């Protein structure tokens, strides 16, 4: 992620990212896809080099690990990819998926058990920097020029710098530029029908939920599942945390990053949890929410719920597209949290990437294949959109899904290959115009991301970290779900158990690392 030593480096990187985002967003959206990558100039994307630079004499099968759920027609796409990859790289590929249920635990196991994996998804929210710092991934600096030289040229130099950890590259960053800040997604048709408030903060959102509960008793006011941290992150986002998922019960405000606040056990935490207890008592949070493994894929097309929180603009647009394919008479709307907070950092290069884990048996072939995914239009569009004519058509330059999200076995970006999006090959549904409008709105709130340059090293407290995670699930998640009758007593019990797990040691070391980063990067000034 690029450990930046001076304030000038941080400001330069932030400026470059913002200018690049403006260039990507400012050219309009007519025709939807195939926009040239501004950072690389106009014209054709570079084509991946042939396999002559690496030894392909032995046939291998690459193991790729993706987050989320596999699309129904994955085997069809995988088969087509393997026909090309076997001929061109003497390689076949197996795309493996974690599912969205307990994905974080599965991800941790994949990287800690010594399993042979050739490529794995990385992001800020999968703790890329921490895993890189602990040696989970191979450094790519020497491999890239040999095995993926065109990919190395294609990705802007400042993006490579931005993903470095301790001066080394451990992931291949995406080049598609976007905002991934959260927001409220809600059924606008129901909001207008019942004259309910537009949700812009938690107070107005609560009134929207209560109105839905009263007027539409057959659908959930809001979709939630056992990942109750998502609700907490929304709360923290709206309270201007520097990063909504600052761990270990700490909080850092955007305007004062050198001040690390003790949040767990504070009056502010109790106030937050009492809100959830209130929502539980009002019936807005399901009683069985902690047992729900529903990933919410069909929440809007099925009419299951009237809202969700936390989606970014692109995910909102995907949900809107899927819903309208089934129910064109319904309308979905979106309000970014930045409308309230006035803070909207553009996406950082580490937000979507792929790394080569240290136990990979085929690192050179993996990088050569990944170069194909990004730069070869056949590989790229097949894995992003499926088979033309079967899964989609192109009409007037726009992506058009065949059938509906229920009948289509490979909807747009169903493989979750966000990291290998190539702006020159991208196809957008006509509804992408909605995303562009949101991006234009967020432009006015553009602010540097102060958190993503920080690489936590939890080596000194790894055992305590694991113990604390179990304490959170057992004692904190029920508080998030509003299932503890006496909130203050519940917080006291949680804090007791957290301290027994080693909370104070964790917080002390984490704070020490954070403040050192603040000093090095100059973000406090």
N, C-alpha and C positions, 0 to 999 in steps of 0.2 A: 504494500500500500504506500510505499515511499516514505521513509522516515525523514521528515523534513527538519533540517537543523536550524534554520533561521526563519524569522517571520516573513522575510521577503519571498522565500520559496513558497510558503503557504499562500500568500497573496497572489503570487504569479500563477500558481496552479489553479486557484479558485477563479482567477480572471480568465484563464484559458478555457476552463470548463464552461464558464458562463457564456463566453463568446462563441464557443463551439455549439452550445445548446441553442443560442439565438440563431446561429446560422442554419441549424437543422430545422428549427421550428418556423423561421421567418419566411420561408419560400412558398408558403401556401400548401395545399394538399390536393390540388386537382389531379385526378388520375390515380390517387391513392399511393401506389408503390413506385419502386424503381427510382427513388430519388438518389442522386449521386452523393457519395460521402464527401462532405465539404473539406474535411481535413486532408483528403488525398487528391483533391482536384477533380475536375470533371472527367467524364469518359468512362471506359470500361474498368471494372474492378480487376486487379491483377489476378491472373490465373495461378492456381497452385502448381508448384514445380512437379516434375515427374519423380518417380521413385528411385532414380539412378543414384541419388546422393546417399541412400541408405541401403542396407542389405535386406532384400525382400525374398531371399531364396527359400526361406522356411515359412510355410504357411502358419499364421497365428490367428487366434480369436481374441479380440479386444473385449474387455469387460468395462462398460460404461455404467456409471450410476447416476441416475436422475432423481430429483425430488418429486414427490407427489404420486399421482395415480397414472398408470399406463393407459393410453387410449385403446379402445376396443380393437381397432385395426392395426395395432402396433406390428403384429407379425407380418402383415402385408407390406408395410413400409420397410421393416427390417429386411425382408427378403429382397426387395428391390435395391436397397442400399448395398446389401451383401453381393449381389450380382456385379455391381460396379467396383466395389472395394476389392473383391477377390481378383478381378481381372487386372486392376490398376495397381494394387498394393499387396496382392497375395494375402489378403486379410479378410476375415469376417468379423462381425461385431454383434455383441449381445447387449441390448439396452435393458438395464435393470432399474426397477423403481422401488422407492422406499414406502410408498403410500403416504398420505398426510397424517395418518394416525401414529403418534409418538415418533414422528420422523427424526426429531433431534436425538433421541436415544439411539435409534437405528444408525443414524449418521455417525455418532460417536463410536459405536461398536465397529462399524465398517473401517474406521481409521485406527482402531486400537487393537484389533484382533489379529493383525498380520495377514488379513485376507488379500489376495492378489487382485488389485483393481488398477485399471490403466488410465481411466479418466473419471473425475468426480466433480460434480457441481460445487461451486464455491460462491459465497456472498458475504457481505458484512454481517448479515443476520444468521449465517451459519458459522460465525466466528473464524472466518478465513485467516485473519492476521494472527490470532492466537494459535491456531493449528500450524500455520506456517512457522511461527516462532518456535514451536515445540518439535519441529522436524517431521511433521506428518506428510509433507509434500516435497517433491524433488525441486531443486533450483533449476530453472529453465534457461538461464542466461547463455550457457554454452551449447545447449541442445537446439535452441530456436534457429540460429543461423544455418545449421546443417540440415535440420529436418523440416523446418517450416519457414524458409527464408521469405517467401512472399507474404505470409501472415505477419511476420515481424515487420515488414515494410508497410503493410496495410494499416496496422494499428498505430495511431499517432504516438510519437515518442513520449509525449507527456503522459499518455495513458499508461505506457509501460512503467514510467517513473512512479506514477500514482499507486500502482499495485505492489511496489517493492516493499519487502519487510527486511529490515536490517541490510538494506542495499542489494537484495537479491529479488529476482522475479520468480514467483511461485504459482501464478495463475495467468491465464490468457483472458484479458478483459474484453467485454463487449464494446462495440463502437456505436451502437444505437443510443441516441441521447434523449433523455426523458426526465420527467418528474415522477417520483414514486412516493410522494407524500400521501398520507391517508386522508380519508374523508367519509362523510355520511352518504350511503347509497340508499335510496328510498323510493317507494312507489308513489310517483308524483300524481298519478291518476286518482289514487285513494286520498292523498293529501288534499287535492283540490275538491274532490267529491264531498269530503266531510269538513272542508274549511279548517284544516289543521295547520299548525305552525310549520314553516320550513325549518328543518333542524340545522342550526348553525353552531350550537354549543350544547352542553349536556342538559341545560335547563329546557331549552326549546325541544330537544330530542325527547326528553321525558314526556312533554306534553303531546308530542306526535305519537309516541308509543301508547299513551293512555287513550288517545283518541281512536287509534286503531283497535285497541283492546275492546273499547266500548262499541264501536260501529262495525267492526269486522271480526266477530268472535270466532270464526272458523279458521283464521290464519294467525300465525305467531306475529306479534308486533315486531320482534327482532330475532334473527337467527343467532344462536350461540351453541357452542359445543364444549367439550371438556378442556379445550385450550383457553382457560379463563384468563391467562395473561394478556390475551388480545384486548380484553375490556380495560385492564389496567393500563396498557400501552396507549389506548385511546385517551384515557384520562390524563396521562402524563404528557402526551402530545399537546393536548389542549391547554395544559398548564406550562407550556413553553420549556419543557425539558430539553437539554442539549441533544439527547437521544432518548427516545421513549423507553428503550430497553436497557438503560444503565443498570448493571446488575447489583446484587448483594444488598438491596435495601438502601442504596445511595441515590441521590438526585443531584443533578448539576443543571443549573439554569443557563439558558442560552446567553443571556446578557452578562453572566458572571461565571465563566468556566473555571476560574481558579478557586471557587468556593464549593467544596464538596459537602453536601448536606446529608445528615443522617435522617433518612425518610422513614424507615421501618420503626415503628413504635412512637412516631411523632403524632401530635394532634392532627396534622395534615393527613396522615395515613388513616387515622381513625375516622376523620371526616369522609374520606373517600369510601372506606368500607361501610360506613353507615348509609351511604347512598345506595350501595349494592344491596344492603339488608332491606332498605326501603323498597327497592325494585323487586326484590324477592317477595316481600310481604304484599306488594301490589299485584303479584302474579306476572310480572314482566320477564322474570328469569325462570325458566322451567325448573321444577324440583329435581328432576333427574339429569340436570345439565352436565354434571361431572361424569356421568356414565355414557354420555352421547359421543359416539365415534363418527357421526355424520359429518362429512367434509363440506357439506353445503353446496355441492356442485350444481344441484338443480333447484336451489332455494327459490329463485324467481320464476323460471319457466314452469315449475310445478305449482306456483302460487302458495308455497309453504309459508313464506314470511313476507312482511311488508318492508323490511329494512335489514341492512347489515352495517357494521361499522368497520373502518380500517382499510377498505379497498383503496388501491391507488387508481389514478385515472384510467390506465390501460385495462386493469382488471374490471373496473366499473363498466367500461365500454364492452368488454367481452360478455359480461353478464347481461347488459342491455341487448346486445346482438342476439344472444341465445334466447332471451325471453321473447323478444319481438318476433322471432322466427316461429314461435308457437302461439303467442298471443299478441298480434300486432295492435290490438285495441288497448293494451296496457302501456303505461309509460313509466320509465325509470329515470330518476334524476340523481344528481350528485352535487354535494357541497364540500369542497376541500376544507380541511381544518385551517389552512392558511388564511381563509376568509376571516377567521377569528384571530389567529395568532400573528398574522402578517410575517410568517417565517416559512420559506419554501426553498430548501437547498436543492439544486439540481442533482440528478443522480451521479454518484461517484463511480469511477471505473471499476471499483471492486464489487459493485452491487450485483453483477452477473459475470461469472467466469467459470473456467474449467481448469483444474489442476491435475497433475500426474502424481498420484500417491507414491510414497517411498517404496512400497512393495510391488510396484508395477514391474511385470516381467518384459514389457514391450514398450518402453518409453519413446523410442524413436518412431516406431510405427504409430503409436498413439498420437503424437504430434503431427505426423504426416496426414493421418486420417482427419484430425481436427481441422487442419488447414483446408482439406476438401470440404468439410461441413460449412466453413465460413466463405470460401472463395469460389467453389465450384457451384454454379447455379443449379445444376441437377441435384446435387446432394442437398443444397441449402433449401430449395423450395419443396423438395420431396419431404424433408423432415419437418419443415415448418407448416406446410399446408396440406400434405397428403398427395394423392394422385389426381391430377387435373382430369375432370370429367367424371370421376368417381366421388371425390370428396369436395371439389370446388370447381368453379368456372371463373373466368375473368371476363367481366362485362364492363365495357367503357373504361378499362383500366382499373376497375375495382374488383376486389375479391368478393365472390358470391358463393356462400356455402350451399352444397347440394343437400336438400332435405332440411331437417331440424337438428338441434343438438341432441335430441333423443334418438333419431334415426341415423345420423351421420357418425360413422365409426372413427373419424379423425377430423374434428373441428379445427379451426385455425389455431395454430401453436399448441395443439393438444399434446405434443411430446414434451412440452415445457423446456424447449431448447432456446430459452431467452438469451443465453450467453452467446450463441452463434448467429444471432440476427445480423444480417448484412443490409444496411440501409439501401443499397443499390438494388437489391433483389426483393425487398419487402413488398408485400401486397396487403392493402388495407381494405376492409369493408367500408362502404360509403359512410357508415356511422363513425369512422375514424375522424371525420370532421368535428365530431363532438369532443374528442380528445384534444384536437388542435385548439379548439376554443378554450378548453380548460388550461392547456399549456400557456396560451396567450394571457389568460387571467393570472396564472401563477408567475408569469414573467415579472410582474410588478412587485412580487414579494421575494424575488431571488436573493438568497443569502448563502454565504459559504457554509459548507458542512464542517463543523468544528470537531466532530467526533471521529470521523473515519480514518484519520491519520494515526489513531492510537492502537497499538498492538499489545494487548494484555498478555502477560506471561504468567500462567497460573501454576507453574511447576512447584513453587514453594508451598502451595496450598491445594494441591490437586485432590488429596483425600478429603480435606474439609469441604471442598467445593462439591464433591460427589455426595457427601453426607447432607450438606445443606439443600441440595436439589430434592432429596427425598423428604426432608422436613417441609419444604415449600409445598410439595404435592399433598402431604398429609395434613398440614395445619393451616397453610395460607390459602390454598385453592378453595376450600370450603368458605373462607371469609370473602374471597372474590365472588363466590356464587351466592352470597347472602344467606348461607345456611346455618350460621352460628348465631344463636339467639342473643347472647351477650357479646357484643363486638369488642368492647374493651377487655373483657376477660379472655376472649379468644385471642386477641393480639398479645396479651401478656403471656399466655401459654405458648403461642408461636415464638415469641422472642426468647422465652426460656429455652425452648428446644433448639432454636437457631444458634444461641450462644453455646449450648452444649456441643453443637456440631462444628463449632469453630468460627462463628461469624466475625468475632472481633479481629481475629488473626487475618481473615480474608479481607475485611474492610480496610485494615491498616495497610496491608501490602498493596491492595488495589489502589488506594488513595495515593500512596507513595509513587506508584508507577504513573498514575494519571497526572499528578502535579509535576513530575519530571517531564512528561510530554508537553504539558502546558508551557513550561519554562523553555523547552527546546524549540517549540513551534512558534512561540510568541502570540498565541491566540488570546491571551488574557488582556492584551493591550489594544 
